[in-house]
Each structure stands twice: as C-alpha cells, then as structure tokens.
C-alpha cells in the first residue's frame, strides 16, 4: 500500500471548497477560504497517516480525531452538508440530527476574513469549540451523541468573506 494514500475501501470525502465565488448580488470574489470535512476508518492496528492538512494554507487549520470505544464499520454523513460562502452574514444553519441513531457527531465550522470568529448561535451548545488560525480566523465545534441526537442550529456574524458549514457524521 502506498504511504499517505487511503485504501480504496476507505472514505476520504472533501465536502466544501471555496476559491472563487459569486455572491448573492452577482459580484465575483476571490478567496483563499477553504473548509473541508474528511473521514477515514482505520483498520485494527493501523497507525494511520494524516493527509491533506499540510501545504499552502497559511491562515489556520483545525483537525479533530475521534477514537470511539466500539468498532466503527461505516460512516454515514448527512447529505447534503450545510455550507455557504458569502460576503454578507451567512444564513443560520440547522443540522437535522433528531431521530438519527447514535453514535453521531454534529460538526460546525465558521471562517471570517476579519478574524475573531465566534458562533453567534450554537444551540444546543457544542461539547467543544476551538478557534484557529491567525487572529482567530476560524472556529470549529462538535457535539457527540451516543443516542438520542437532537437538531442543532449554528450561525455567525458578517466578518468580510465568510464560510459557514455544518452537518453530522453517523457511525455504525
């Protein structure tokens, strides 16, 4: 097996990439903001290699690694994943997790080009939130449910060029 390359039967799914985008008023913007969710289930005893967080991203990176206490055989992501890139205040997003069986992780992330990013809405609250990058250009958060997941709402303010994304990963 080639080093740093996931086996074909594993998942590695980029979900949201923002380079050039047209805002709601039809104006073209060039941005280096990028938000991506990826996942991979390691085989028993596999040390694993983290790929994709190196390279030319200058402002900041955030990586979560989850190690469950039971074997996971499949990852079932929310589809479609909530995501918006805009130069205005992003619309609040709802992660429809209610009624989904656990284990399940609700994830949310926000990037704002002027920095000092916070969630203006995070309901219910995430278990963990973490700012990242120079001047706190982004924030990520997650909530773990072993059972009885509920819907989540997240939002952010207008901080220049903005990216807001959210969803869940369900495991079986």
C-alpha positions in Angstrom: 0.0 0.0 0.0 1.3 3.4 -0.9 2.2 5.6 2.0 -0.1 8.6 2.7 -2.8 7.2 0.4 -6.0 5.8 1.9 -7.0 2.3 0.7 -9.8 2.3 -1.9 -12.3 0.9 0.5 -12.0 3.8 3.0 -13.7 7.2 2.8 -12.0 10.4 2.2 -14.6 12.9 1.1 -13.9 16.6 0.6 -17.2 18.4 1.1 -16.8 22.2 0.7 -14.2 24.2 -1.1 -14.4 27.9 -1.7 -11.9 29.6 -4.0 -13.8 32.0 -6.4 -17.5 32.5 -5.7 -20.3 34.8 -6.9 -22.2 36.4 -4.0 -26.0 37.0 -3.8 -25.6 40.3 -5.7 -23.7 38.6 -8.6 -20.3 40.0 -7.8 -17.3 37.7 -8.2 -15.0 37.4 -5.2 -11.6 35.7 -5.0 -11.0 34.0 -1.7 -8.5 31.6 -0.2 -11.0 30.4 2.4 -11.4 26.7 2.4 -13.4 24.4 4.6 -13.3 20.6 4.2 -14.6 17.6 6.1 -12.9 14.3 5.6 -13.2 11.0 7.4 -11.4 7.6 7.4 -11.9 4.4 9.4 -8.6 2.8 10.3 -8.1 -0.9 10.3 -7.3 -2.6 13.6 -3.6 -2.0 14.4 -3.1 0.6 11.6 -1.2 3.6 12.8 -2.7 5.9 10.2 -1.3 8.9 8.5 -2.9 12.3 8.4 -3.0 13.6 4.8 -4.4 16.9 3.5 -3.6 19.3 6.3 -0.2 20.2 5.1 0.7 22.5 2.3 -0.1 26.1 1.4 -2.9 27.0 3.9 -1.4 30.0 5.7 -4.2 31.2 8.0 -5.1 28.2 10.1 -6.1 24.6 10.3 -8.2 22.6 12.7 -8.2 18.8 12.9 -10.4 16.6 15.1 -9.5 12.9 15.6 -12.2 10.7 17.2 -11.4 7.3 18.7 -14.6 5.5 19.6 -14.7 2.8 22.3 -16.5 0.5 19.9 -15.6 -0.6 16.4 -17.0 1.5 13.5 -17.7 -0.3 10.3 -19.3 2.5 8.3 -19.6 6.3 8.2 -22.9 7.8 7.1 -22.6 11.6 6.6 -25.5 14.0 6.5 -26.4 14.7 2.9 -26.4 17.4 1.7 -24.0 19.0 4.1 -24.9 22.6 5.0 -22.4 25.1 3.5 -22.5 28.8 2.5 -19.8 31.1 1.3 -20.8 34.8 1.2 -19.6 38.4 1.8 -22.7 39.0 3.9 -23.9 37.4 7.1 -24.5 33.7 6.4 -27.9 32.3 7.0 -28.2 30.3 10.2 -28.0 26.6 9.5 -29.9 23.7 11.0 -28.3 20.3 11.4 -31.3 17.9 11.3 -29.9 15.2 13.6 -33.1 14.5 15.6 -34.3 10.9 15.2 -30.9 9.7 13.8 -29.5 6.7 15.7 -26.2 7.1 17.5 -23.3 7.2 17.7 -23.4 10.5 15.8 -21.1 13.6 15.8 -22.6 17.0 14.9 -19.9 19.3 13.4 -19.9 23.0 12.7 -17.3 25.4 11.4 -17.0 29.1 10.5 -14.4 31.2 8.8 -14.4 35.0 8.6 -11.7 37.0 6.8 -11.5 39.8 9.5 -10.9 37.2 12.3 -12.1 36.8 15.9 -14.8 34.4 14.7 -17.3 33.1 17.1 -20.6 31.2 16.8 -23.4 33.8 17.3 -25.8 30.8 17.6 -24.8 27.3 18.7 -27.9 25.6 20.1 -27.6 23.3 21.8 -24.0 24.2 22.8 -21.2 22.1 21.3 -19.2 19.9 23.6 -16.0 21.6 22.4 -15.3 24.7 20.3 -11.8 25.8 19.2 -10.7 28.9 17.4 -7.9 28.5 15.0 -5.6 30.5 12.7 -4.1 33.9 12.9 -6.4 36.4 14.7 -8.9 33.6 15.3 -9.9 33.5 11.6 -12.0 30.4 12.1 -13.8 28.3 14.7 -14.9 24.7 14.8 -17.1 22.8 17.2 -18.6 19.3 17.8 -21.2 17.5 19.9 -21.1 13.8 20.3 -24.3 11.7 20.8 -24.2 8.1 21.7 -28.0 8.1 21.4 -31.0 10.5 21.2 -29.4 13.1 18.9 -31.2 16.5 18.6 -31.3 19.2 15.9 -28.6 21.9 16.1 -28.7 25.5 14.9 -25.4 27.4 14.2 -24.8 31.0 13.0 -22.1 33.6 12.7 -21.8 37.4 12.0 -20.6 39.0 8.8 -16.8 39.1 9.1 -15.9 40.0 5.5 -15.5 36.9 3.4 -17.5 34.2 5.4 -17.9 30.5 5.3 -20.3 28.6 7.5 -20.7 24.8 7.3 -22.4 22.2 9.4 -23.6 18.6 9.4 -23.2 15.3 11.1 -21.4 12.0 10.7 -23.2 8.9 11.9 -21.4 5.7 12.6 -22.4 2.0 12.5 
